């Protein structure tokens, strides 16, 4: 409170700066959502936002697999983001149920259920609270098949976790922990950019032979609306999407940041007459090195943007690979625009996020290098 008062007093000396700060703080999202225009499968579609698409995918999983279980904190009444609403009424409390407030217990139970042949779909209410279950995921789930020489596995395990900035989440409800888990052989990690990807990727995770973690950008639950296929379908894990073709700069992101980069690409065309190629990485582990490197060899400049802090972020892994495989093609060093190496702030969230203006400035530096 004292810090807020000091900042307000300082900014009163410049009313223009105060208006800018208020506009930033009052703006809920730092992106303009771009819907996927094409359906990945033929047939009927219905307009859904992302939490409804996830609910639809869970419904399909429960309907097609009698061993499937959906559980987590408060999922019986729909969960805090309503992703599981109506499922207990349809499938009963034996298949859709609440758990104690214990993330280690949720994931431990899920591993056991998957080992015994059930399809376990666990929800961690916020990705920020997945860390008590870190040992269960990286030392148990990821290593089960290797440890047992293939006799046991928990490949029927999927963990869902809402992640990323939401406009008011601050340090305990806004984190993006993908890099922690990307260091773990045996896990698969995906991040959807909208309703179509959320449904297809979630069903792919549920049916994959390895344990999967799907990180759902919570800012997209209601902001993202698309025409989603009614039919059951899966989308590939490990395949990036080229969303916009370009010739001069490759822009790489995942989740919500993809929409920031699409807007930045149009700004770069308008302001710099620069042609940018936008790639949604989609899958963090495994990730699509071929698509990324092919693009970078063509454009010769690359910007990677993610909400997580700079140091040790997954962008560093992508940058290292680009340096190894595309070094002789590069016309400028690989650029990263990310969150800062601080706890995620509250009222200063707009300054922390890698928004379009920070990304546009990085593109200008790449072009001028």
N, C-alpha and C positions, 0 to 999 in steps of 0.2 A: 504493500500500500504506500509506504514512504517513497519507494522508488518511482511509483506511478506519479505521485504528487510532484516530485522533483522534475521528472520528464515533462509533465504538463506545464509547470512554471517556466521551464526553459523554452518550450516550444511556443509559449504565448508571445515571446519576443518576435516570432515570425509566424504570422497567421497562415501563410501559405503552407508552411511545413506542417502546421497543426492540421489543416484540412486534409493534406495528403495522408498523414498518419491515421486520422479518423476514418478516411475512406478505406485504407488498407485493412484496418482492424475490423470494420463493419462488413467488409466483403467476406462472405463465408468461404468461398472457394477461390483458389489461386489459378484456376484453369477454366477453359471453355471446353465443354465436352463435345467430342466428335464421334458420332455413332458410326458403327460399321454398316455400310450400305448393302453389302452382299451377304446372302445366307450361305453357310457352308454346306447345306444339304437342300435338296428339293423338297417341296411340299408346303403344307400350311404353316403359317407363322402367327404369332400373337404378340402384341405390344407388352413388354415387361420391363420393369426396372431391374437392377442387378440383384437386389435381395429376393425379388420374386423369381428370377431366373434360377437362383441357387435353390430356392424352395422347390421349384419345378424339377430340378436335377435330383434333389434328395427324394422327392416323391417317386421319380422314375427308378432310382436305385432301390428303394424299399419295395416297390411293386414288382420289379424284375428279379429280385433276389430275396428269398424268404429268410436267409441267414443275416441280412443286413440289419444293423443296429445304429441308431442315431442318439447320441447322448452328450451331455455337458451341463454347465451351469445354466439353469433356467430355460433349457430348450423345450421343456414340456409345454410351456405356454407361448412359445415362439421365439424366445431369446430376446436380448436387448435390441437387436436389429431386425427382429421378426422373420429371420431366415427359416425358422422351423415351424412357423405358425400353421396350425391345423393338422400337423402330421401325427401327433399323438392321438387325436380324435379319430383319425383314419386308420392307424395301424396299431393302436393300443399302447398301454404303458409298459408292456414287455419288450417293445421294440424302439420306442421313443421315450426317453426318460431323463429326469434330472439327476445330477450327481452332487456329491458334497463339494464344497468350495475348496478343492484341492487339485491343482493342475497335475502334480506328480501322480496322484491317484487316478485321475481321468486317463492319462496316457498309459500308466501302468496297467489299468484295467483293459484299455484298448489293445495293448500288446498281447495280453493274455487271451482276450477274446479272439483276436486274429490268429494266434497260434493254434487255437482250438477249432478253427475253421469258419468262424463268423466273419462277416464283412463289417469291420468296425469303423464308424465315421464319428470321430470325436470333435467337439467344438471347444476351443479355448476362447473364452469370451472376448478377450483383447490379446493381441500378439504380445503386448508388453508383459503379460503375466504367464508367458509360456516358459520362462526361465526356470521355475521350480521343476519343470519336466524335462529340462535340458539333458540331464543324465539318462533319463529313460529313452529319449529319442536318439541321442548320439552314441550311447554305449550299449543300449539294448536293441531297440528297433532296427537301427542301421546295421548292426553287426550280427543279427540273429542267424541269417543264412550262412554267413562266413564262419561264424563261431561254431556252428553245429555241423559243418561240412555238408550243408545242404539238406540235413535231416529235418530241420525246422525252419520256419520263416514266418514273418508277420506281414507278408506282402498284401494282405487284405486290410491293411491299416491306412486310413486317411485322416489327417488332422487339419481342420479348418481353423483359421485365425484371422480376425479383422486387423488390418494394419494401417499405418500411415497417418498423415495429418487429416484433421477433420474440422479445423477452424477454431476449436476451443478445447482441445484434448490435453494440451500441456505435456509435462514430462512423463506422465504415467499412462497416457492413452493415445500416443501419436507416433510411437517408434516403428521403425522398419528393420526387423532383425534378420533379413534374408542372408546377410553375409556370415553370420554366426553359423548357420546350418549348411551353407554352401561349402564349408570346409570338411564336410562329413560324407565320405564315400558310403553308399548304401541307401541314401535318401534321395528323393526327387522333390524338387521345389518349383512351383509355378505361381505366377502372379497375373490374374486376368485384368484386362483393360476395360471390360464392359460386360453386359449381360450375355451376349452370345458366347464369348470366350469363357465366361464364368461357368455356364452350363456345360459346355463341351469339355472344358478342362477338369471340372469337378468329376464328371462321369468317367473321364479317362483315368483320373487318380484312383477312383473307387475300384476300377477294374484292372489297374496296373499290378504286375507281380511284385513290385517293390513298395515299401512304405512311402507315402507321399505327404507333403506339406503344401497346402494351398493357402497363400496369403492373399486376403481379400481387401483391397483398399476401401476403407469404410466410407470415405467421402463419395464413392461411386454408388453406394447402395441405393440411393434415391436419385442422385443427379444423372446417372446413366440410364438411358431408356433406348431400347432397340426392338426391332421386329425379330423375335426369337423363334426358331423352329419349334413346333409343337412336338415333333417326333424325338425319340431318344437318339442322341448322337454323341460321338467323342471327337475331340480334337487332339492332334499329336503333341506329346510332351517332348521337348527338345528341339522344336522347330520355331525359329523366329519369323516374324511377319514384316515384310517391306510394305509400309503403309503409304509411302509417297516416294516416287522416283525422283532422283536428283543427280547432279553431276559435280558439284563443287565441295559440299560438306556432308558427311554422314552424321546424323543425330541418332543416338542410341539411348533408349530408356525402357522402363517397364511400369506397369500399373498406371497410376494417375499421371505420372510424368510424361507418358506418351502423348497425352492431350496438350500438355504444355509445349512439347516439342513440335507438334503439328501446327500450333498457332505461331510458334517461333519461326518455323519454316516459311510461312506466308509473310511474316514481318520481314524476314531476311530478303525475300524476293522483292518486296515492295521498297524497302529502304536501301538495300545494297545491290539489288539485281542479282542476287546469289541463289543458285539452285541447290536446295538441300534434299537429301534422301533421309527419310525417317524410318527407323527400325524399332519395332517392339520386340524386345528380347523374348518375352512371354515366359520362357522357361529359364530359371536360374541354374538349376542342376538337373539334368545336363543342359548346357547352353550351346547355341548354334554358332560355333566358330566359323563355319564355312560361309554362311550368309553374311556375317559381319565382315570378315576379311575380304570377301569378294567386293563388297561395297566400298570398303576403305581403299582398296587397290585402285578402284575407279575414281573416287572423289579426291583421295590423297590428303584429306583433312577430316578429323573426327572429333565430335563432342559427345561425352557420356554424361548423363544427368540422372541423379537419384536423390531421394529425400533423406536417406540415411547419412550419417556423418562421413566426412571425407576419408579419414584415416582408416584403412582396413575395409572400406566399403567395397561392394562387389564390382564397382566400376574400376577399381585398381586391378582386379583380375583380368577384366576385359582389356584394359589399357596395356597390361603386360603382354598379353597374347598378341595384340595388334603390333606392339613394338617388335616382338620376336618374328612374326610372320609377314609384316608389311613394312618393315623399316625402310627399305630402299624405295618404297613408293610414297612415303610421307613427305609432304611439303611444309609441315608444321608439327610441333609436339602435340601429342594427344591431350586434349583439354577435358577437365572434369568440372562440372558445376553441381554442387551437392549441398546437403546440410552442413552445418559447421560442427567442429569438434567440441560441442558443449551439450549439456542436457537440452532437450527440446523445450523451448520457452512457451509462455502463454500469450501475453499481449504482444510480444515481439515475434510471434510466429511468422507474420508476413515478411520479415527481414531474414528469417532463417531459411525459408523455403527456396529452392532453386526455381524461381519464377521466370516468366518469359523475358523480362528485362535483363536479368543476370545472364540468361542463356544467349540472348541477342548480343550482349556485349562480348561474350566469349566467341561468338561466331565472327564478329568484326575483328577481334584479335587474331583469329585463325586466318582470315582472309588477308590481313595486313602483315602477317609474319614475314 
